[in-house]
């Protein structure tokens, strides 16, 4: 049985999911719709085609990843095989340059007390 020919292009959301940058295809689609994915410098909708040699910038929860398309896959594969389909050009993060996580308050918890405000100011290093 002959193998089907490799596709000339693949949807960007399917490709990002198949190379394991996003845990689900719907997460990759949502990232495209929110403008967190750029192909060759322009914002990409979920159905935007990805071709060999394209540069894809994808913002994930952890950081922004910059990858170059080396192989086109539509189906999710193992992590070892997924790495063969892209070249990671994400700059190495300098230690200490990471931003701390923002202080998150529960909705409806009311106004912070004076003690809460002092603790937040202390965490931000303003005291």
Legacy VTK file of the C-alpha trace (Angstrom):
# vtk DataFile Version 3.0
C-alpha trace
ASCII
DATASET POLYDATA
POINTS 127 float
0.000 0.000 0.000
1.447 3.359 -1.034
1.795 6.104 1.537
-0.163 9.271 0.809
1.899 12.243 -0.382
2.941 14.802 2.201
0.655 17.848 2.266
1.939 21.115 0.783
0.508 23.056 3.705
-1.286 22.419 7.003
-3.603 24.532 9.153
-1.579 26.445 11.742
-3.779 25.360 14.665
-3.501 21.682 13.705
0.265 21.984 13.239
0.807 23.703 16.612
-1.225 20.982 18.314
0.545 18.158 16.477
4.027 19.405 17.442
2.842 19.697 21.053
3.126 23.449 21.640
-0.493 23.432 22.855
-2.101 20.596 24.832
-5.337 20.536 22.802
-6.375 21.561 19.322
-9.035 23.843 20.788
-6.341 25.604 22.862
-4.314 26.166 19.686
-7.427 27.489 17.916
-8.213 29.825 20.819
-4.633 31.136 20.802
-4.916 31.887 17.071
-8.239 33.677 17.543
-6.798 35.728 20.420
-3.876 36.883 18.263
-1.200 34.944 20.158
0.068 33.202 17.005
1.993 34.915 14.211
3.222 33.328 10.977
6.061 35.174 9.228
5.306 38.304 11.249
1.566 38.544 10.538
-1.251 37.485 12.828
-2.683 34.099 11.861
-6.236 32.811 12.015
-6.691 29.108 12.873
-7.046 28.037 9.216
-3.958 29.947 8.035
-1.730 27.580 6.033
1.756 26.761 7.295
4.419 25.810 4.747
7.983 24.547 5.026
10.366 27.309 6.090
7.714 29.505 7.768
8.557 31.148 11.092
5.837 30.733 13.715
5.696 32.753 16.946
3.304 31.272 19.505
2.660 32.712 22.941
1.940 29.984 25.486
1.324 30.160 29.210
5.017 29.675 29.955
6.628 31.944 27.330
6.660 32.978 23.704
8.095 30.278 21.445
9.686 30.955 18.053
9.861 27.927 15.768
10.688 27.330 12.103
8.654 24.740 10.199
10.823 21.821 9.047
8.126 19.173 8.595
4.368 19.221 8.084
2.233 16.937 10.232
-1.524 16.927 10.765
-1.759 14.137 13.319
-0.359 14.325 16.841
2.723 12.172 17.284
5.045 11.292 20.127
7.200 14.035 21.588
10.333 12.460 20.115
8.863 12.578 16.590
7.241 15.992 17.066
10.629 17.644 17.688
11.771 16.553 14.220
9.155 18.798 12.569
10.387 22.158 13.859
13.541 24.046 14.747
13.277 25.943 18.024
14.705 29.468 17.768
13.385 30.741 21.081
16.044 32.887 22.788
17.418 31.445 26.002
15.934 33.185 29.038
18.391 34.989 31.286
18.015 33.940 34.942
16.406 36.635 37.044
14.785 38.261 34.033
11.511 36.375 34.416
8.588 38.421 35.591
6.973 37.264 38.819
3.425 36.003 38.611
0.863 38.767 39.128
-0.935 38.921 42.448
-4.375 37.439 41.929
-7.292 38.071 44.240
-10.454 36.046 44.358
-13.415 37.788 42.775
-15.876 39.056 45.318
-13.433 38.882 48.216
-13.939 42.580 48.856
-11.562 45.427 49.352
-8.119 44.510 50.677
-7.473 45.359 54.299
-4.631 47.592 55.361
-2.634 44.503 56.317
-3.274 42.965 52.867
-2.123 46.150 51.135
1.056 46.240 53.225
1.822 42.620 52.329
1.324 43.347 48.621
3.574 46.405 48.836
6.201 44.311 50.618
6.031 41.632 47.887
6.448 44.268 45.190
9.482 45.647 47.002
8.082 49.126 47.537
8.605 49.325 51.295
LINES 1 128
127 0 1 2 3 4 5 6 7 8 9 10 11 12 13 14 15 16 17 18 19 20 21 22 23 24 25 26 27 28 29 30 31 32 33 34 35 36 37 38 39 40 41 42 43 44 45 46 47 48 49 50 51 52 53 54 55 56 57 58 59 60 61 62 63 64 65 66 67 68 69 70 71 72 73 74 75 76 77 78 79 80 81 82 83 84 85 86 87 88 89 90 91 92 93 94 95 96 97 98 99 100 101 102 103 104 105 106 107 108 109 110 111 112 113 114 115 116 117 118 119 120 121 122 123 124 125 126
